[in-house]
Amino acid sequence: MFQTFDPVSDRSFAGKHLPLLRAEMKKQKLDGFIIPHDDEYQNEYIPEYAERLMWATGFSGSAGSAVIMIDSAVILTDGRYTLQVRQQADSEYFDYVDVSETSISDWLGANVSKDAHIGYDPMLHTMAGVERLKMAAEKTGFNLIAVSKNPIDNAWGDQPDSPVASVKPHDKVYAGKSAAEKRVEIGKLVAEAGADYALITAPPSLAWLFNIRGQDVARSPLPLGRALVNTHGKATLFLAPEKTDNELPGHLGDDVDLRAEVDVEAALTKLGQSGAKVAIDPALAPSKYVSDLEDAGAEIIKLTDPCALPRATKNETEIEGARTAHIRDGSAVTQFLHWLDTEGQSGEIDEITAAQKLEAFRAQSDLLRDLSFDTISGAGSNGAICHYRVSTESNIKLDRGTLFLIDSGGQYPDGTTDITRTVPIGKATDEMCDRFTRVLKGHIALATMKFPAGTTGTQLDTVARKPLWDVGLDYDHGTGHGVGSFLGVHEGPQRIAKAPSDQALKPGMIISNEPGFYKAGEFGIRIENLIVVTKPKPVTGGEREMMEFETITLAPINLDLVKTDLLTTQEREWLNDYHARVRETISPLIPDDIKPWFENATRAI
């Protein structure tokens, strides 16, 4: 099994670890220390050694931050973690702040006294992040100190080692384009920006640019490292030597110099001394690297990661790979839904058993490389916790008369999947069916949108929420996130959310469509498919070409929860057409003994 269910933290962490951290802070003459969730690579899912926020607070979510003062502490999270943070971070030690209402810079500006010394690790904070912190410091008068050694790393006695998993080539049959072609493309973007080099610090961009994959990060096939790319597409790739073998240099070719990652800072200093113009992404590059470059004499060119948009706009090979992966994955999910609709209805099955069963169905494919994230297996009230992670401590049974929400995905060499289905255990209440149908209406509204070039995800977000807004309901997460191609399950720059975004949706982008509803303490509902932005095409009688979404996820949506009288004719037609496509496409992969159930699960309504 890829996933385990032992608790990764508990509420005792703060009581045990904060005294150790504060002792180290006093040694460094710090009145406070800022702890982001981020690692040195700005990964969403981070290696065990980098779980500094969890070590200090007990909070195991994938986004958040904390400020530890000598005699107080605060933890900041967003709406996805409102319930989880209160369960894991002990209120005896922490105040809770919603980061959507108060940023960490705002909190520091309002709560830190003049002349206080507030430390931060410059490898864990980006250039843009430090600029915001400096503004708060200047406004309030506190001193912002870049530490040379993270006090958590000094205090954490059994901190795990950094990962050194092997880096392997990612075949062009899956990538659709050679690494050399990509480097030339990126080199041109660097030249257009007026730079001599680009510093690439994000592991997903390294993986995409060099057609390599690794195993340094759980659930994402990422190699941790850095790269410098010049205007001609020649590059230096910095990886720990333990990760490389004799195969890798041949794959990279003569135009890529392979060096140890510990050599990055020396290489940046050398570039600075030569007066080079170096492009960096202020939202991704560690502030320490920026200081190294500037102190050595380099000119910094601010440039959004030049790999991000090409990586997000999948080529035809990658899109076809995603379709194929979703057929394979949809078969596994469908077989699991059959199991859930039969054995899973007993009231004796628990969340861990369900998650293991789904993983087992996926593992029947010899192409499964990993899960794309730890399965969110939420029964009853646990389903109302958006990013719930079941453990042996939280595990509960799928009781009859409740809803079960399962959000999961797989990593295959031809694509990354992410799907959520909500299923009744026993008979659902009228309220449950009403909320489910409104979530479905929002899902269909987004799936059927037509929109012109230049449209952003922010502009589309409201269509998925309207059926809930109509009756005074909402959900506190985005409606859609980008998805990589055998890369991270959460990928930018595209997204569909309330938060403002200036990134237009472009053909080839893969995005999730996942409106939801959560009634705290009772149940959660989410319906998620992945969708691909299509190329613009004429609309009969129209004046402008429009893009649309192609739904590529293929698995039944539970019909027992649908109140058909709330659906319009067009919505029923979409649901019937979707289920007909599911039936036609994955039926050859469905065992004969469950086909009668499958036919009924995808019936027209």
N, C-alpha and C positions, 0 to 999 in steps of 0.2 A: 504494500500500500504506500502511496506517495505521502499521505497526510497522517499525522498522529493527533491524538486528542488529549494529551496531557496538558494541564494548565501551564501556560507560559509565564504567568505572573500571578500575584495575588495582592490583597490589600496590605499585607505585611511589608511589602517592599519599601514603602516610604519610611516606616518606622525603623527598619533595619539599615537602610542605605543613606537617608538624608544626614544622619550624624557623621557618617564617613565622608560624605561629600562636603559638608560644612567645615569639617576639620581641614580638608585640602584647600577649600576656599580661603580659610584664615591664613594658611601657610602662604598663599599667593596674595594676601592682603586684599581680598575681594569682599565687597559687601553683598554682592549678588552675582548670579551666574545664569545665563540664558541657555536653555536646552531645547533645540529644535528636534523634531523627529528625524530630520534628514541625516543621511550619511554624507561622506565626502563627494558622492557622485550625484546627489539629489535624486536618488532612486525612491520610488514609492514603497516597494517592498525591499527591506534592507537585510544585509547579513546579520547573523547573531551578534557579532562583536560590536556592531553599530547601534544596537538597541539601547542606547543610552537613556532615552526618555523613559522607556519601560523600566529600566533598572532603577531609576531614581523615583519613579512615581507609581509603578504598577500598571499604568495605562498601556494597553497593547494595540491600540488602533493605529491605522496607517497614516494618520495626519494629526498634528497637534504640536504644542510647544509648552514649555514651562519656564517660569522664572523662580529660581530658588534664592531667597534672601537668607540672611543669617538667622532671622527669627520669624520668618513667614514664607509662604509660597503660593503661587497661583498656577493653574493649568488652563490652557486655552485650547478649545476644540470647536468644531463646527456642528451643525445640526444633525449630522449623521451619527454623532457619538454622544449626544446629550444623555442618554441612559447609560451607555457603557462606561463613560468616564466616571460617573458617580458610583458605579458598582466596583470599579477597580482602583481608583485613586481615593484614598481615605480622606474624608472631609475633616478629620482631626488635624490634618497637615495642609490641606489645599483649599483655596477658594476656586470656584469654577467660573470661567468667563467664556461667553460665546464669541469666537473670533470674528464672526460676521458683523458683530456690533462693536467690538473693541479689538483693535489690532494689538499685537505685542508692543509696537512702538507707542501706541496711544496709552496702553497700560503703564509702560515705563514712565512716560511723560507725566502721568497723573499721580503715580504712586512712589516714585523714587526721589529721595531727597537730594538737594543740591550737594555737590561734592562727593556723592557716593561713588564707589568704584564698582562698575558693573562689567563683568567679564564675558567674553564670547570666544568660541573656537573659530578662527578665520577659515578653517578648512570646511566647516559645516554651514557657513553662511555665505550666500552669494554676494556679488558686488552690489546688486540692487538692494538686497536685504540689509546690508551694512550701511548703505546710503540712507535708508529710512531710519535705522537705529541712530546714526550720527545726527540726523535732523532732530530726533527726540532728545538726544543728549545736549545739543546746542541750545535747544529751547528751554530745557529744564535746568541744565547746569551740571548734570552728573557726568562722570568720566567713563568713557567707553574704552575698555581695555581688551586688546587682542592677546589672548594667552598663547604662550609658546607650547604649553602642554595642557591638554584638557584635564581638569581636576577629576572628572569622572574616571578617566583612564587610569589615573593614579590610585583612586579609591576602590576601583572594581578589581578585587583580588583574583577572581577566577574568570576574567573576561576572555571569551573565546578568541582564537587566532583568526586572522584574515583568511578568507578562502583562497585556495590555489587550484581550482578545478581546471582541467584541460580545456583549451580553446580549440575548436574544430571548425573546418571549412563548412560553409552553408552552400550547397550545390546551386549552380545557376539554374538548374531545372526547377527549383523552387523560387529562387530570387528573381528570375526573369531578366536580369541584367548583370553584367560582370562588374566586379569591384573596380576594375580599371576605368570602365565607362563612368561609373558613379564618381570616382575621384576627379576625373576631367570635368564633369558637370559641376562639382562642388568648387573646384579650382576657379572656374569662370565666375561663380558667385562671389568668391573671395576677391577676385580682381575687380569686379563691378563695385564692390564695397570700398575700394581704395586701399585694401590691405595687402600685405605680402604673404601673410600666413593666417590661418584660422586655428585656434586652439579648440579642439573638440573634447569636451569633458563628460558628455552624457553616454553611458554604456549602450543605450539603444541605438544611438547614432554610430558608435563604433561598430556594433554588430551589423547594422545595415550597410555602412559605408564600405567595410572590408569583407562583407559576405562571410562573417564568422559568427559562431554562437558559443556560449559558455554555460557554466553551471555554478557561477559564484553567488547567484541570487535565487532563492527558492521561488518556484512557480514562474519564473521568467528566465529564458535561456540567455542570460547576459554575461559577458566577460567584463570584469572591472579593469579599467585601464584608461589611457588618455591618448590623444593623437595630435599631431601638427600636420596641416595640409597646406601646401603652397599653391600659387596661382596656376601652376602647370599640372597639378594633380599628383605631384610627388608627395610622399608622406613619411612621417616617422610615427610608428605605432609603439606605445609604451605599455608593456605587459610584464607582470612578474615572470621571471625566467622559468619558474616551476610550472607555469601554465602552457608552455610551448613544447613542441616536439619537432622532429625532423620534417614532418609533413607540412607544417605551417609556413615556413619561409617560401617553399615552392608555390603554395597557394597564393601567397601575398605578392610574389613577383619582385623583379629587380627594382621597381620604383617605390618600394616600401622598405624603409630601414626599421628593423625590429630591435627595440632597446628595452632595458629594464625600466619598470615604472618608477623606481627610486631616482632615475636620472631626469625626471621631468623638470624639477626646479632648476637644475644646472642648465638644462637646455633653454629654459625660459630666460635665465640670466644672460646666457650667451646671445640670444636673440635681442634682448634689450641693449646689450653692449654694442651690437651692430647697428642700432638705431632702427630696427625693423618696426613696421606697422603690423600689429597683431590684432586680428578680429576675435572678440570674445563675446559670449552671450551673457549679459549682465544678470539674467535670471537663472543661469546655470553654473557659471564659472565660480569656483571658490575664491573668496576675496583675497586669500593668501596668494594665489597665483597672480592676481591682478597687481598686488603690491610688489611681488617679485619682478614682474615685467616693468612696472613704472619705476621702481627703485633702480633698475639697471639701465633705464633710458629708453625703453620702448614707447612707441605711440600706440595707445589703445583705441581701437575702432570698435564701437558698440555695434554688434550685429547678432540678430536672432540666429540661433543655431542653424547654419545653412543646410544641414541634413534633415531638419525637422519636417519641412513641408514636402520635399521629395519622398521622404520615408512614409509620410501620411497618405500621399496620393498614389495608391497602389497601381502597378502596371497590370496589364491583362493577365500575365502569368500568375501574379499574386492573387488577383481577384478570382481567377478560375480555381486556384488552389484553395482559396477560402470556401468557395462553393463546395468543392469536393470534401473538404474537411468537415463541413457542416452536414453533409449527407451522412458521412460516417458517424459523426457525433450525434446527429438526430436519431439515428437508429438506436444507439445506446441509451439516449434519454427516453425514447419511446418505450423501450423494453423496461426501463426503470419505472416509468409511469404506469405501465401495466402491473408491475409488481406492487406498486404503491396502491393501485386501485383494487388489488385483491388481498394479498397477504398483509399489506400495509394498513388495511382497514380494521385490523383486529383490536387495536387499542393497546397492544403489547409491544409494538415496535418502538424503538427510541430513536433520537436524532442521530446518534453515532452510527447505529446499525443502518439507517437510511443512507447516510453519507457514504459508508463503506460499500453498500450495495450498488449505488450509482457509480462509484469508482471502479467496482468490479466489472460492471457492464462496459465501461469505457476501456478497461484494460484488456478486453477481448480482442481489441485491435492491436496488432504488433507495431503500429505507427504511433501509438500514444507515447509521448516523451515525458510528460508531466501533467499535472493539473495546471490551469492558468491562474488559480488562486485557491486558497483553502475554501472548501465548500461551505456556503452559508446554509445550514440545515436547521431551520427555525420552526419549532412547533408551538402553537398557541401564542402565549405572550412573548416568547423568544422571537417569533416572527416579526414583532413590532420593533426589534432592534435592527436597524438597517444593515449594519455590518457585523452582525452577530457571528461569533466563532464558537462553535460547540466544543466543550471540553468535558472530561469525566466529572467535573464538579457541577457544571451547568446542565448536563444532559437530562432531558425529560422525555417522557413517552408521547407518542402521537395519539392523544386522547380523542375518542369519538366526540363529535360535536364541536370540533375545533378546525382551524385552517393550518395547513403546513406549507411553508414557503421554502423552496430550495433553489438557490442561486449557485451555479457551478460552471465550470468550463474546462477545456482540455487544450494542451499544447501538442500540436502535430507539426511535422516539418513543412507541411503545405498550408498551415493556417492555425490561428488561435480562435477558440470559441468561448462564448459567454452567453448563458441562457438562464432565465428565471421562470419557474412555473409555480403557481399556487394551486393547491389541491385540497378539497374538503376531506376530512376524516369523519366518516359518518355524515349526518345531515347538517348542512350549513343553515345559519339563520337568515332571515330576510335581509337584515342589515348587511351581513357578509356578502350576499348576492348582489345587493344594490351597489355596494362599494366596488366589488369586483367588476361589475358591468361598467361602472363609470371609469375605472382604470382602463378597461378594454376599449371603451369609446375613445379615450385619449390616445391610446396606443394606435388605434386604427386611423385616427385623425392625422397623426404624424406620419404613419406609414404611407398614407395616400396623398401627402402634400406634393404640390407642384410649386416650384419657386425659381426665380430668375437668377442668373449669375450675379454674384456679389452678396447674396443672402447669407447672413450669419446664423449660427445656432441660437443666439439670443432671440432673434426675430421669430424663430419657430417654436420656442419653448412653450409659449402660452397656449398653443393649440392642444397640447397634450394635457394641460391642466384645466382647461375650460370646463369639462364635464364635472370635475370636482369643485371648481370655483363656483359653479352654478348653485351648489348647495352648501357653500361655506366651508369647503374642505381643501386640503393641499398636502404637499409632501415636501420635506426639507432636504432634498438632494437634487442633483441635476437630472435632467431627463435623458441625457445621452453623453457618452464619452467615446473618444476614439479608441480603436483596437488595432494592435500591430499585426504583422504577418510573421508568425512564429517569433513574436517578441512580446512586449508587455501587453497585458489585457487592458490597461489604461494608457492611452497614448494621445498626446497633443500634436498639433495645436487645436484641432477641431473639438468642439463640444456643443451640446445643446443644453443650455442652462439659463437661469435667471441672470446670472452674473454677466456683466457686459463683456463682449468679445468682438474684436475687430477682424477676426479670422473668418473669411468667407468660406463656405462649404464648396469643395471642388470635386469634380468627377474622380472616382477611385477611392475616395475616403470611406473607410468603414467606421460606423458609429453604432452605438447601442440605442435602442428605443425602449426605455424602461420606466414609464410612469408607475407610481405606486400609491398606496395609502396605508397608514399605520395607526392603529388605535392602541395607545400605550396600555400595557398590562393585559391586552386581550388578543389581538391578532395583527398580522401584517399581510399585505397583498402587493405583489409586483408581477408584472408581465413583461418579459424582456426577450426581444429578438435583436439580432444584428442586421443592420441595413447598409447598403452601399449606395453612394451618390452616383447617379447615372450621368451620362453625357447629355448636354442640352439637345432638345429636339423640338421641332415645331408643334404647336397646338392648333388643332383644326379651328379655323376662324380667328385665331389669335394673331398678335403682332410681334410677340417676342418668343424666342425659344425658352423652354423651361426644362429644368432638371427635376428628377424625381428620386425616389428611393426604391431600391430592389431589396426585398427581404430575403436573407440567405439562411436564416435559422429555420429548421424544419422539425417540428415536434408538435403534438396536439396541445391546444389550449383547452383547459377544462370547460366542458359545455354545461356541466351540472350547476355551475356557479353563475351562468348567464341568464339575466332576466331579459328575454327576447323583446318584451314590450318596451324596453328602454332603448332598443337599437332601432336606427332608421333602416330603411330598405337597403340603402347603399352600404351601411355597416354590416348588415347580415350577408350581403353579397360578398363583401370583402372576406368575412370570416369563412364563408362556405368555399370561396375560391382558394383561400389559403389552405384550408384543410384538404381540399381536393388535390392541391399541389403536393402537400405533405404525403398524402396517401399514394399518389402516383410515383413520387420520387423515391421514397424510402421503403415502399412495400417489398421490393426484391430483397431487402436486408432484414426483414422482419420474420422471425420464426413462424412456421405455419400454425402452431398451436395457439398463438396469440392474435392471429389475424382477425378472427371474429370480433375480439375486443377492439382491435385497431380500427376496423371498419366502423364500429359504433362510436369510437372516440373522435373520429373525423367525419361523422355524418353531417349532412346538410340540415340546417335548422330553419 
